[in-house]
Amino acid sequence: LAKTTQPISMDSYEGQEVNITCSHNNIATNDYITWYQQFPSQGPRFIIQGYKTKVTNEVASLFIPADRKSSTLSLPRVSLSDTAVYYCLVGPNTGGFKTIFGAGTRLFVKA
Amino acid sequence: DTAVSQTPKYLVTQMGNDKSIKCEQNLGHDTMYWYKQDSKKFLKIMFSYNNKELIINETVPNRFSPKSPDKAHLNLHINSLELGDSAVYFCASSRTSGGPTGELFFGEGSRLTVL
């Protein structure tokens, strides 16, 4: 499975747009890119998934360049409640595959 | 209704004891997982079951034994607990086909402390 690399931590202020980039140089043709969010004392929660170009939902946007070797999770106008760890995962879009979570990016949003 | 529920949420026990953590999902998913999150917050898969059959078994000591009585339940039994077993254990489930496959739904975790 493709290994991912993300920044260990990021700081932001309320109201700002936050972009977290994930590198996955060895992504395979049938791999999807998925992002999860984890709050303290909770299990990770699915945010967004994409294969190529751009995906947007009510929570975030995911930008994937043509070579798919990286992806950027964009959180518009963050609030204090967006303080969490964000995980980037790469793998086939079929349940049951070996989902590997890296260390994630710890986002701290300040007032 | 809680989609993926685990019990107990907290578990404190002595070294050498045997303990179990239960997990149930009401999402109709056919794949369930156990993950371990250590103190450094790395989340590592331990086991995966699809329709009650073991499909992933990572390098986990034999003291850990998952049991799936039906596809809605995946329990984790741990024998002879060691200090290094202290962690948060997460249960998760997913669909294997149809819809947004691959999305994992996690429980709230069970924090195990071995003294």
Interface residues (C-beta under 8 A of the other chain):
Chain A: Y32 T34 Y36 Q38 S41 Q42 G43 P44 R45 F46 Q49 V85 Y87 G91 P92 N93 T94 G95 G96 F97 K98 T99 I100 F101 G102 A103 G104
Chain B: V4 H29 D30 T31 Y33 Y35 K40 K41 F42 L43 K44 I45 S48 N50 I55 I56 E58 F90 A92 S94 R95 T96 S97 P100 T101 G102 E103 L104 F105 F106 G107 E108 G109
